[in-house]
Amino acid sequence: MIIVRTTESAEQALTEGAMHCPRRGCGGTLARWGYGRCRRIRGLGADVLDVRPRRVRCGGCGVTQVLLPAALQPRRADATEVIGTALVRKAEGLGYRRIAAALGRSPSTVRRWLRR
């Protein structure tokens, strides 16, 4: 998995051939290779994003990678802004139950974010 700033910047880099394989010793050029599975990501409030991340394949070693925008977290159903908001509120002195209630998330989920 490769974290990219934005989807547009990743598409531009792929078009220019400027994106290279992250595997040590390879250095091959990455090319478009379809899309990953569609994911539903929860934003702040009632916002829901349907995301289908781009997949790329290395021309040198043949390994595929998924390009994930920085606004999303790997293996998380919530956007970066939601988790960041929870961290800010924790720094302000709120407990995980009050943060969970304010964000509309499960207390165990928020507690897990704060522990990591």
C-alpha positions in Angstrom: 0.0 0.0 0.0 1.3 3.4 -1.0 0.0 6.6 0.7 -0.4 9.5 -1.8 -1.2 13.1 -1.1 -4.2 13.2 -3.5 -5.7 11.0 -6.2 -5.1 13.6 -8.8 -1.4 14.0 -8.0 -1.0 10.2 -8.2 -2.7 10.0 -11.6 -0.5 12.8 -12.8 2.7 11.0 -11.6 1.5 7.8 -13.2 0.9 9.6 -16.5 4.4 11.1 -16.4 6.0 7.8 -15.4 7.4 9.4 -12.3 6.1 6.9 -9.8 8.5 4.0 -9.0 8.3 0.7 -7.2 8.8 1.0 -3.4 10.4 -2.4 -3.1 14.1 -2.3 -2.2 16.3 -3.1 -5.2 13.6 -2.9 -7.8 13.0 0.7 -8.9 10.7 -0.3 -11.8 8.0 2.2 -13.0 4.5 1.8 -11.8 1.6 1.6 -14.2 -2.2 1.6 -13.8 -3.6 -1.8 -13.0 -7.4 -1.3 -12.4 -8.9 -0.5 -9.0 -9.2 -1.9 -5.5 -12.5 -2.9 -4.0 -15.0 -0.2 -3.2 -14.9 1.0 0.4 -17.4 3.1 2.3 -15.6 5.6 4.6 -17.3 7.6 7.4 -16.5 11.3 7.6 -17.5 13.8 10.3 -21.2 13.9 11.1 -23.3 11.9 8.6 -20.9 12.2 5.7 -20.1 9.0 3.9 -17.5 8.6 1.2 -17.5 5.8 -1.4 -13.9 5.3 -2.4 -12.4 2.9 -5.0 -8.6 3.3 -4.7 -6.3 2.9 -7.7 -4.2 -0.2 -8.1 -0.8 -0.1 -9.8 1.6 -2.7 -11.0 5.4 -2.5 -11.2 6.8 -3.2 -14.6 10.0 -4.6 -13.2 9.0 -7.1 -10.5 5.3 -7.4 -11.3 4.1 -6.7 -7.7 0.8 -4.8 -7.4 0.2 -1.9 -4.9 -2.9 0.1 -3.8 -2.6 3.9 -3.9 -4.5 5.2 -0.8 -5.1 9.0 -0.5 -3.8 10.6 2.7 -7.4 11.6 3.7 -7.9 7.9 4.4 -6.3 5.5 6.9 -5.2 2.0 6.0 -7.6 -0.6 7.4 -9.9 2.0 9.0 -13.6 2.7 8.2 -13.2 6.4 9.3 -11.5 9.2 7.5 -8.3 10.8 8.8 -10.2 14.0 9.9 -12.4 11.9 12.2 -9.5 10.2 14.0 -7.6 13.5 14.1 -10.6 15.2 15.7 -10.7 12.5 18.4 -7.0 13.0 19.1 -7.4 16.7 19.4 -10.3 16.3 21.9 -8.2 13.8 23.9 -5.4 16.4 24.1 -8.0 18.9 25.4 -8.7 16.6 28.3 -11.9 14.8 27.2 -12.4 11.1 27.9 -13.0 8.4 25.2 -16.7 8.0 26.1 -17.4 11.7 25.7 -15.4 11.8 22.4 -17.3 8.8 21.1 -20.7 10.3 21.9 -19.7 13.6 20.2 -18.5 11.8 17.1 -21.2 9.2 17.0 -18.8 6.3 17.1 -18.5 3.3 19.4 -16.5 3.9 22.6 -14.4 0.9 22.0 -13.4 2.2 18.5 -12.5 5.6 19.9 -10.5 4.0 22.8 -8.6 1.9 20.2 -7.7 5.0 18.2 -6.5 6.8 21.3 -4.3 3.9 22.4 -2.5 3.6 19.1 
